[in-house]
Amino acid sequence: MECVKCKRTLLKEEQIISISGSIMGDEHTDTLYLCPVFKVYTVEICWDNFTGGDETVSARGPFDKD
């Protein structure tokens, strides 16, 4: 995953939280990273389709730390 603002690769230790749940068999995971350079959050959104479709991954942000 990379920071949405500066495009720097975010490291595993910069991961703040990961929340996962199941919706009608599909697995949805949101992972929050904090960029130490710009102090902004990037959210990685993963959706694993239960019916055999492709897994999708997208990013949202940047969100200010404040």
Secondary structure, 3 states (H helix, E strand, C coil): CECCCCCCECCHHHEEEEEEEEECCEEEEEEEEECCCCCEEEEEEEEECCCCCCCEEEEEEEEECC
